[in-house]
Amino acid sequence: MNARIDTSALSHLSNRHLDALEEETIFILREVAAAFERPTLLFSGGKDSLVMLRCAEKAFGAGRIPYPLLMIDTGHNFPEVTDFRDFRAQELGAELIVRSVEDSMARGTVRLAHPGESRNVHQSVTLLEAIEEFRFDALIGGARRDEEKARAKERIFSHRDSFGQWQPKAQRPELWTLFNTRLQPGEHFRVFPISNWTELDVWQYIDRENIALPSLYYTHPRQVVERKGLLVSVTELTPPREGEEVVTRDVRFRTVGDITCTCPVESSAATAADIVIETLAADVSERGATRMDDKTSDASMEKRKKDGYF
């Protein structure tokens, strides 16, 4: 185990701005409830969706969130995260809808190029099928602008056409927090209430609010291999390749997603306060440090979002 992180710097770090971010998020969550007939909140059990859930509790009251929670499961998610997702939804008394990429594969709407292909990108198909099934007109997600270049370009209320596609050059202006929520039949919105938060803001808020998270977010020993500049967990889905050395490191996950494309980082951070200190020193975004599926090109995320990805 690495040496304990010195958190003395926290005494000089202000979190007063969190009140303004929380207020904006609560306003947007309430605006969605008022403006749309069939909204849903994307809930993976990850840190960003848990922050949104805490804001939703404050916006509406415990047990009174006015829209269901929706999870698109690749079938290759970390069990610690899906178990925590189920626990938290039950604890809140919230309706949880889960739709699986495996069901799309069984229907033939998703076809893998080879058995080992990551299912992460194929979530778009299952998501669009869920939108059609439940006729959702607004989907609330936890994406933030600091995560990735394409997400930095997207509005808080992101209009999607009848094919679920995002058109970056045809986005509606958002002046003075006035949101244009007009829809034509078959269209919907993706709404991002924590767009203006940063990874540091999220961890400061988790620390302030004492939000419980899946254990993967904190330091733990794990067998890994080094691949393409990243640490890859050794699992049945991601076995070591010929010539790779398996080592045990103290790691944590900055973001959690499909096992086949989500990587941990070396860390001794055991608390949210520890992670705040680590995040202050980080010089690579969480997706850049942990997501193999974003390494293909600078435009990979934008292309997927145009095709319906969240």
Secondary structure, DSSP 8 states (H G I E B T S, - for coil): -------GGGGG---THHHHHHHHHHHHHHHHHHH-SSEEEE--SSHHHHHHHHHHHHHH-TT--SS-EEEEE-S-B-HHHHHHHHHHHHHHT--EEEEEHHHHHHHTS---SSTTS-SGGGHHHHHHHHHHHHT-SEEE----TTS-HHHHTS-SEEEE-TTS---GGG-----TT-------TT-EEEE-TTTT--HHHHHHHHHHHT----GGGS-EEEEEEEETTEEEE--SSS---TT---EEEEEE-SS--BTTTB--EE----SHHHHHHHHHH--S-HHHHHBGGG-S-TTHHHHHHHTT--
